[in-house]
Amino acid sequence: MNMRIPAVSGRAPGRHHENTRSPERRWGPATLWSGVGTPLLVLTMALALIVLLATAAAAQALKTYTKKGSYDDVKLEVTDAITKRGLVVDFNGNVGGMLDRTGKDVGSTKQVYKKAEYFTFCSAKLSRDMMEANTANLGYCPFVVFIYETAAKPGEIVVGYRRMPSGASGASAKTFAGIDAMLDGIAKEAVK
């Protein structure tokens, strides 16, 4: 006679308690989708997604253009493109020089750039529009255009700028689009 014995613990008949599984079955790939493995899988997938999104965001945060030529000639083109628009360079930072000067102090002998600089400036009109749209937009001023020539690729000059944030709405979005267009025009003009 084939008789079923009811489960004592409320589990369905024929199922074994978790601790009775063999180590291979308890910790095998199948457990990633159930039981203890699920939170670990979810955490791993969430971290992977965060890394991918951060990488994509970083790639979108900077826009660059490349030109073969003389660093000093392209630098002159950058400053001309800025001043032609009636803008004044507030500050010219020499990042390449700073890295060369401080390398030995931080235990590094690697030369990253042959030359690298950035220029900061504001537009009275666009800056005002941006801050009237949202006073917190002050954090996006001044605007930055940069130029560099790496030690690894001499003669290849990179010009770029820091893009305005995406995802803004209303007046901020409209102003950010105008600022991006201005910065993109400056960078493109410098490398033509």
N, C-alpha and C positions, 0 to 999 in steps of 0.2 A: 504494500500500500504506500502510495506517495503522499506524504503528509507534510504540510508547511508549518514551520514553527514561527509564531509571531516574533517580531523584533522587540527586544526588551527596551532598547534605548529610543525607540520611536523612529529608527532608521528603517528604510525599506529592506525587506528580506534579501539576503544575498549580498548586501553591501558590507564592506569591511570598515572598521574604524581606521581613521587616518594614520594612526601610529603603527598599524599592522602592515602598512605598505613597505615594500623593500626600499632601500635608499635610492636605487636607480629610478623607481617609479615616483617616489615622493619628491625628488628634486630634479626630475627630468624635464625636458622642454614642454611637455604637456601641462605641467603645473603652472606654467607662466600665464595660462589663460584662466586658471581657477585657484581658489584658496589663497595661500600666503603669497604666491608669486605675482598675483595681479597688481597689488600696490607697487611692487618693484618695477614691473613692466610699465605701468602708467607713469611712474616717476621718470624712468629712463626715456620713454617716448616724449614726455613733456620737456625734459632737459634738451633732447635732440632738437625739438621744435624751436625752443628758445635760442639755441645756438644758430640754427639756420636763419631764423628771423633777424637776429642781431647781425649776422653776416650780411644779409640782404640789406638791412637798414644802413649799415656802414658803407656798403657799396653805393647806395643811393645818396648818402650824405655828402659825397664829394663827386665833382664832375671834372674830368681831366681831358686835355688834348695834348698831343705830342707833335713835336717838330724837330727835324734834323737841322742843326745849325750851331751858331755861336750863342753861348749863354748870355753874354753881355748884349748882343743884338736883340735877342728875344726879351730880355729884361727891359730894354729901352722901349720895345713895342708894348709891353705891359703897362709901363708908366705913361706912355703916350695915350694908350687906349683909355686909361683912367682919367687923365687930365682933359682929353678931348670932350669928355662928357660934363665938363665943368666941376669935376670932383677934385678934392685935395687929399693927397695921401697923408693920413695922420701919423702913421708909424710904418717904418720899414724894418722888419726883424730879420736878423741874419742867423737862421737856425743852423745852417751848415757850419758857420764859424764857431757857434756855441758848442756844437757836438765835437768838433775838432779840438777845441780848447779844453773841454771838460772830460774827454774820453779817458785819459790816463787817470783822472781822479776817481773814476767809477770802475776802473779795471778793464777798460776796453781799448783795443788798438785798431779796431775795424773802422775804416773810413766808409761812411754810408753815402755821403754826397760829395761831389766835387764842389758844388755850390748849391745853396738852398736858401730862399728868402720868402717872406710873405709881406703883403702890403695891406694895411687896414685903412678904411675910409668910410664915410657915410654920405648919403645923399640927403640934403635938407628936406626935399619934397618926399622921397620914399620913406625916409626914416620917420618923419612926422606922420605920414599916412599910416605907417605900420604901428606906431605907438598910440595914435588916436583910435585905431581899431581895437587895440587891447594894450593896456599899459604894461603888461608883463612881457610884451614883445621887445621891450628894452634889452632883454637878454640876447637878442639876435643882432644887436648892433655892437661894434662896427661890422661892416662887411669885410670879407677876407678873400684876396686873390693870392695864390702862391705860385712859385716857379722853382724848379729844381732840375739838377743834372746829377744822376747817380754816379758813383764811382764805378759801378759795374757796367754802365752803358754810357760812356763819354760821347758827347755829341748829340745825344738824344735829350731834348729839353722838354720838360713836362710843365704845362701851365694849367692851373685849375682853380676851383673855388669851392667854398663850403656852401652847399645848397640850403635854401630855406626849408623848414619842416613841411612834410606833406600831411594831409589830414586836417588842416585848419579849415574853418568855415567862415562864411560871410566876408566882411571887409578884410580880415587878416589874410584869407586865402587869395583874394584879389591882389592885395599889396604884395604878398609873397611871390605871386606869379610875376609881377612887374619887376621885383628885385632879382629873381632868378633870370629873367630875360636880360636885364642889364648886365649881370655878372657873366652870363653865358656870352653875351656880345663882346665883353672885354676880353675874355679868354680866347674866343675864336679869332678876334681881330689880331691878337698878339701872335698867333701861330700861322696866320695865312701867308 
